């Protein structure tokens, strides 16, 4: 039987409680945003993409669409203004596009705090994370690298910063990172808005 990292049960309980608290307001906000996205771009408001989870296992991440149809599976640091929809810039700045990931948290594929999940095509990032042991962490909606303003365009630096999150889980640390993100931190989105 595989041993669980220290604090895993506490972190999971925290995630589930927070999902339950946020569920109704998040669904309402997503419904309004989805209608705006559909009218703005005439495209499916949900964006589902394969990402790498704990131990490199792929999973389907769900977000609100902020990029135009046909942009493809490109990392945000490779996206230019022409790829972002009119409402997409606002949603990315306010992190509203991340709300559907509450579903991924509920399913146990993600946590609120952890390293942002990379794309399977980001091989250098996956290798750097594996070298630092970051791949053993559950990916998060926000994390230490995002609050520090790092994005996936610098894989080695990102993996080093993500590695600072490894260790016993701390409720205080997760709450501090969530508050920092809510107050405008978490600018690790390199899409040129």
C-alpha positions as CSV (number, residue, x, y, z in Angstrom):
1,X,0.0,0.0,0.0
2,X,1.4,3.4,-1.0
3,X,2.0,5.8,1.9
4,X,0.3,9.1,1.8
5,X,2.3,12.3,2.3
6,X,1.9,14.0,5.7
7,X,-1.2,16.3,5.9
8,X,-2.9,14.8,2.9
9,X,-6.1,14.0,4.7
10,X,-6.3,17.5,6.2
11,X,-5.6,19.2,2.9
12,X,-8.3,17.1,1.2
13,X,-10.8,18.0,3.9
14,X,-9.9,21.7,3.5
15,X,-10.4,21.4,-0.2
16,X,-13.8,19.7,0.1
17,X,-15.1,22.2,2.7
18,X,-14.0,25.2,0.5
19,X,-15.6,23.6,-2.6
20,X,-18.9,23.2,-0.7
21,X,-18.7,26.8,0.5
22,X,-18.0,28.1,-3.0
23,X,-20.2,25.8,-5.0
24,X,-23.4,27.9,-5.3
25,X,-21.8,31.3,-6.0
26,X,-19.3,29.7,-8.4
27,X,-22.1,27.9,-10.4
28,X,-24.0,31.2,-10.6
29,X,-21.0,33.2,-11.7
30,X,-20.1,30.5,-14.3
31,X,-23.6,30.5,-15.7
32,X,-23.5,34.3,-16.2
33,X,-19.9,34.1,-17.6
34,X,-20.9,31.3,-19.9
35,X,-23.7,33.3,-21.4
36,X,-21.4,36.2,-22.0
37,X,-18.8,34.0,-23.6
38,X,-21.3,32.4,-25.9
39,X,-22.7,35.7,-27.0
40,X,-19.2,37.2,-27.4
41,X,-17.6,34.4,-29.3
42,X,-20.4,32.0,-30.3
43,X,-18.3,29.1,-28.9
44,X,-18.6,26.5,-26.2
45,X,-18.0,28.5,-23.0
46,X,-16.2,25.6,-21.4
47,X,-12.6,24.8,-22.3
48,X,-11.5,21.2,-21.5
49,X,-7.8,20.4,-21.9
50,X,-5.6,17.4,-21.0
51,X,-3.1,18.4,-18.3
52,X,-0.6,16.4,-16.1
53,X,-1.6,15.7,-12.6
54,X,0.1,14.0,-9.6
55,X,2.8,11.5,-10.7
56,X,2.4,12.7,-14.3
57,X,-1.1,11.2,-14.7
58,X,-3.2,13.0,-17.3
59,X,-6.6,14.4,-16.4
60,X,-9.1,16.7,-18.1
61,X,-8.9,20.3,-16.7
62,X,-12.0,22.4,-17.0
63,X,-12.0,26.2,-17.4
64,X,-14.1,28.9,-18.9
65,X,-13.0,29.7,-22.4
66,X,-10.8,32.8,-22.6
67,X,-9.1,32.1,-26.0
68,X,-10.7,32.1,-29.4
69,X,-11.6,28.8,-31.1
70,X,-8.8,27.3,-33.1
71,X,-6.0,28.6,-30.7
72,X,-5.1,25.0,-30.0
73,X,-3.4,23.5,-27.0
74,X,-0.7,26.2,-26.5
75,X,0.7,27.3,-23.2
76,X,-0.5,30.8,-22.2
77,X,3.0,32.3,-22.6
78,X,2.7,31.5,-26.3
79,X,-0.7,33.3,-26.7
80,X,-0.9,36.8,-28.0
81,X,-3.6,39.4,-27.7
82,X,-5.2,38.1,-30.9
83,X,-5.9,34.8,-29.2
84,X,-7.7,36.2,-26.2
85,X,-11.5,37.0,-26.5
86,X,-12.9,40.3,-25.5
87,X,-14.1,38.9,-22.2
88,X,-11.2,36.6,-21.8
89,X,-8.8,39.3,-20.7
90,X,-11.0,40.3,-17.8
91,X,-11.7,36.8,-16.8
92,X,-8.0,35.9,-16.8
93,X,-7.2,39.0,-14.7
94,X,-9.9,38.2,-12.1
95,X,-9.3,34.5,-12.2
96,X,-13.0,33.9,-13.0
97,X,-12.0,31.5,-15.7
98,X,-10.6,29.1,-13.1
99,X,-13.9,28.6,-11.2
100,X,-14.9,25.4,-13.2
101,X,-11.8,23.8,-11.7
102,X,-13.7,23.4,-8.5
103,X,-15.0,20.3,-10.3
104,X,-11.4,19.0,-10.7
105,X,-10.9,19.7,-6.9
106,X,-14.1,17.9,-6.0
107,X,-12.9,14.9,-8.1
108,X,-9.6,14.8,-6.3
109,X,-7.6,15.6,-9.5
110,X,-6.5,19.1,-8.2
111,X,-6.3,21.0,-5.0
112,X,-6.8,24.7,-4.3
113,X,-3.1,25.2,-3.8
114,X,-0.3,23.3,-5.6
115,X,1.8,23.6,-8.8
116,X,-0.3,24.6,-11.8
117,X,-0.7,21.6,-14.0
118,X,1.3,21.6,-17.2
119,X,0.4,20.3,-20.7
120,X,1.7,16.9,-21.8
121,X,3.7,18.8,-24.5
122,X,5.7,20.7,-21.9
123,X,8.3,18.0,-21.6
124,X,11.1,20.2,-20.2
125,X,8.7,21.4,-17.4
126,X,7.6,17.9,-16.6
127,X,11.3,16.8,-16.5
128,X,12.3,19.7,-14.2
129,X,9.4,19.0,-11.9
130,X,10.3,15.3,-11.7
131,X,13.9,16.2,-10.8
132,X,12.6,18.4,-7.9
133,X,9.9,15.9,-6.8
134,X,7.1,18.4,-7.7
135,X,5.4,15.8,-9.8
136,X,4.4,14.0,-6.6
137,X,2.2,17.0,-5.6
138,X,-1.5,17.4,-6.5
139,X,-1.7,20.3,-8.9
140,X,-3.5,23.4,-7.8
141,X,-5.6,26.3,-9.0
142,X,-3.0,28.6,-7.6
143,X,0.4,28.1,-6.1
144,X,3.7,29.6,-4.8
145,X,5.0,30.1,-8.3
146,X,1.9,31.9,-9.5
147,X,1.9,34.2,-6.5
148,X,5.6,34.9,-7.2
149,X,4.7,35.9,-10.8
150,X,6.4,33.0,-12.5
151,X,4.9,31.3,-15.5
152,X,5.6,28.2,-17.5
153,X,8.0,30.0,-19.9
154,X,10.8,29.4,-17.5
155,X,10.5,25.7,-16.6
156,X,13.6,25.3,-14.4
157,X,12.8,28.4,-12.3
158,X,9.1,27.4,-12.1
159,X,10.0,23.9,-10.9
160,X,12.4,25.2,-8.3
161,X,9.8,27.6,-6.9
162,X,7.1,24.9,-6.9
163,X,9.5,22.7,-5.0
164,X,9.4,25.2,-2.1
165,X,5.8,24.0,-1.5
166,X,7.0,20.4,-0.8
167,X,6.8,19.4,2.9
168,X,4.1,19.0,5.6
169,X,0.8,20.6,4.7
170,X,0.0,23.8,6.5
171,X,-3.5,25.3,6.6
172,X,-2.0,28.7,7.4
173,X,0.2,28.6,4.3
174,X,-2.6,27.5,1.9
175,X,-4.9,30.3,3.3
176,X,-2.1,32.8,2.9
177,X,-1.6,31.8,-0.7
178,X,-5.3,31.9,-1.5
179,X,-5.6,35.4,0.1
180,X,-2.6,36.6,-1.9
181,X,-4.2,35.3,-5.1
182,X,-7.5,36.9,-4.2
183,X,-5.8,40.2,-3.6
184,X,-4.2,40.2,-7.1
185,X,-1.3,37.9,-6.6
186,X,-1.2,34.9,-8.8
187,X,-0.1,36.8,-11.9
188,X,1.8,33.8,-13.3
189,X,-0.3,34.1,-16.4
190,X,1.9,35.1,-19.3
191,X,-0.8,35.5,-21.9
192,X,-0.2,38.9,-23.4
193,X,-3.6,40.6,-22.5
